[in-house]
Amino acid sequence: MKVLDLRFQGVERVIASFLLESKEGPILIETGPESAYARLVAALEEAGYAPEEVRHVFVTHIHLDHAGAAWRLAEGGATVYVHPRGAPHLVDPSRLLESARRIYGEMLKPLWGELRGIPEARVRALGDGEVVEVGGLRVQALETLGHASHHHAYLVEGVVFAGDIAGVRIAPGPVLPPTPPPDIHLESWYASIDRLLALRPEALYLTHFGAYGDVEAHLLALREALEAWAGWVLNRLKEGLSPEEMTRRFEAYVRESLARAGLDEAGMRLYELADPPFMNLQGLVRYWQKHHPEALGG
């Protein structure tokens, strides 16, 4: 199992793809964005493979930093495995693009590259618990909602490829939750953390970024951070702050927590690329407004 650093925006340790070597050739978990596809090809070639040799691609969810280059590999003949609610958006990404364009505007293509649909025959939806056997490896899909409504983690050989459900952690920094709109649902996320804790995997492989063996401590710290962020946002909403002021304060709040953890400016920049605070705030605001308006007095 190899961690491939996709060097997103020319920066190391922001987005990973994972290479699994099987008796039937290479398997990929996560593709990264299309903007980093050239780097993915180079990393595969460094490992001794051409991209056309990849016949099986598993994506944890369809956000562009995780699955944006999936169509490229499908063009080469790969089957792309995904949660059933994500599958239609790989085939027809128009709604996904529209949503991303609202967030990123003119920066959409420079950040994430091009996005095209995948032929339906190349997309395979996996149910919760379903196992795909490839070349002696068993890849089991685990529905792990909370970050997205279409999220799988994958259990392989006793380790979990966790997508975003196990947070963002860029050593030596802490674990932080990625909470962008539109699907954040904390109750589901806590249940997913409990599911991973019960599995007791040997390690968590995080798309942002790398492998960690302190699984229980990591997941408990993630739960604590989720609770703290959600409480902070709820309190600011009750204060009636403007979106601009709330964003300014939240960015400062996150930076202060990273500084307390000992990160320098370079380390903070990695977290900003992997887990943008303004997006995290938007997702948590939407969570409270959509799922618990009564907590806001509505």
N, C-alpha and C positions, 0 to 999 in steps of 0.2 A: 504494500500500500504506500504510494508515494504522494506527497503533497507537491502540487505544481503551482508555483507562484506566478500568477498572471500579470504581475507588475502593472496593475491598473493605474492609468494616467502616469506611467513611468515610475510608480512608487512601489516598493516591495512591501509585502506583508499586509495587503489590504483585501485581496480576493484570491481564493484558492480554488483549484479544481483538483480532484483526486483520481489517481490512476491505480486501478487494480489489475494485476496481471493474472490471467487465468489460462487454463490449458487451451482455450478457444480464442485466445488473443486478449487485447487490452479492453478494459471496461472503464468508462468514465462516470464519476459522480460529480455533478455540477459542470457547467461549461463556461461560466463567467459570461460577461457581456460580449457582443460581437466586436466591440471596439478593441478588445484584447485577444481576438481570435488568432492574429499572427503570432502572438506570444504563446498561446496554447499550442499551436502547431509546432513552434520551435521547441517547447518543453517536451512534447511527445517525441519529436525527432531526437532530442537529447537522450530520451529513454529508449530509443531504438525502434520507434513506431512511426508510420505514416498515418495521417488522420483517417485515411480510407480504411485502415485496419480496425478502427473502432466501430464495432457493430452494435454495441449496447451502451446507451447513455441514460443515466438516471438523474433526474432533476428533483430537488426537494420541493420547489415551487416555481412559479413562472415569473417572478420578479426579474428584471433585466440583468441584475448583477449575478443572478444564479443560472438563468436559462436563456439569456439573450442570444447566445451563439449556437443554441441547439439546432436551429434550422440549417446551419452550415454543415454539421455532422450528419444530419438527416439527408442532405444532398449527396453525401458520400456513401449513403446506404445504411446508416445506423437507425435502429429503432430507439425512440425516445420514450422513457417510462415516466409517468407523472400521476399525480392525484386526479381522480375523475373530474373534479370541478375545475382543474387547470387545463385538462386536455382540449376542450373546445377553443381555448384562447391560444393554444399553440397552433392549431389548425387555422384559425382566423384571429389574428392578433389586433384587429382594428380597435376594439374597446380597450385593450391593454395599452396600445399606443396613445389613444385619446386621453386616458387617465395619466399616463406618463408625461404627455405634452402639457397637461394642465400644471403639473408640478415643475417641470424643467424648462418649458418654453423653448427658446432657441438653443439651449444647451443640451437638448435631448440627444441629438446625433453626435456632437463632439464627445459627450460623456459615454454614451452607450452603443453607438454605432447604428447599423442598419438592422431592421427586424422584418422578417418575412414569414409567411405561413409555412407550415409543414404539411405535406400530404397526409391525409387521415390514416392511410395504411401504414405510415411510419410512426404513428403515435399510439402507445398502448397505455391505457388507464389501468392502474393497479388499485385493488381494494385494500382496506386495512388488514394487515396480517398476511397478505398474499406474498408468496415466495417465488422468485425467479432464479432458476438454476442455470448457471453459465460456466462451463469449463471447470467444474468442481467447486465453484463458489456458490453459496446460497445468499441471495440478497432479499431481505424481508422488508416490505414496506410497513411503516408504522405511522398511522394517522396521528399527527401531533399539531393540533390547531392552536390558535391564539395569536400568533404573528400574522398568519394568513389563513383564510378559510379553505385553502387548498394545499395544505402543507403535509409532506411526508418527511420523516427521518428514515434512514435505512440502516438496518442491523446486518452486519457482515462479520463473520468470524469473531464475534464477541465484542466488536466495537461499533459505535453508532456514528454515522455521518449525519450531523444534526441540522444542517441548513442554518436557519436563523432561530429555531425554537430554543436552542441552548445558549443564545446570546452571542455577543461580540467580545472577543478577548484577544488582545494583541500584546503578547508578553514583552515586558514585565508588568503590563497594566492589568487592571481589574476586569471582571466580566460586567458588561453593560447590556441592557435590553435594546434591541432595535424595534421601535414602535411606530413605524410610518403608517399613514392612512392607506387603505380605508378599512382594514379588517381587524384591527386590534380588538381582542376580546380577552380580558384578563382572567375570567373564570376558566375559560378553555385553556389558557396558557398555564395556569397553575395545575390543572389536571394533566397537561402534557408533561410538566416537570415531574409530577408524581409518577407518571408512567415510566419516564426514563430512570428515575431513582429506583423504582421497583425492579427494573431490568438489571441493575448493577453491572453495566458494561465496564470493560477494562479501560476504555478511553472514549473521549468525545473528539470527533474531528469537526472543526468549525470552519465554515466557508470564510469567515472573518475572525481569527485566522489560525489554523494549525491544529495540532493534536495535544490534548491535555489528559493526564491520567488521574488527577485529583477530582474525580467525577462528582462525588457527593458534596464536597466543599464548594465546587464550582456551581452546581445547580442550586444549592441553598443560598449562595451569594447572589445568584441571578434573581431568585424569588424575592430576596430582601431589596434588591435594587428596583425591581418592578413595583413593589409595594411603596417604596419611598418616592419614586417618580410619580406614580399615580396619585398619591396623597398630595404631593407638591402641586400638581396641576389642578386637582380639585380645589385646593385652598385658594389658588390664584384665580380660578374661575369664580369662586364665591366673592372674591374681592372686587370683581368687575373690571380687571385690568384690560386695556386695549390689547389686541393681538400683537402689535409692535412692541409694547412694553413687556408683555409676557414672554415674547421670544427673546428679547434682550436679557431678561432675568434668568430664563431657563438656560440659555447658552452660558451665562456666567456660573450658574449652579452646577452645570456639568463640568465646566473647566475647573471649578474649585474642587470637585470630587476627584478629578484626575490629578490635580496638583497634590492633593493630600495623599494620593497613592504613589507619589514620587515621580510622576511623568514630567519630562521637559517639553519644550515647545514642539520638538520633532515628534515625540510620542503622541502629543495631543492632536497634531495634524493627521496622523494615521487614523485615530478614532474619528475625527471629523469627516474623513473620506469614507470610512467604512460605515459610519453610524451618525449621519448628520443630525445635530440637535434640533434644528428647526423642523425637520420631518418627524422626529420623535415626538415633539410637542404637538404637532398637528394630529398625529394619530391618537394621542391620549386625550386631547380635547374632543375629538370626534367620538371616542369611546364613551366619555362621560355624557356627552350630549345625546348620543344615540341610545345607549343602553341603560343609563341611570339619570334621566333628567330630574327625577325626584330629589337626587342628591344636590342638585343645583337650585332647588326651589321651584322647578318647573312642573 
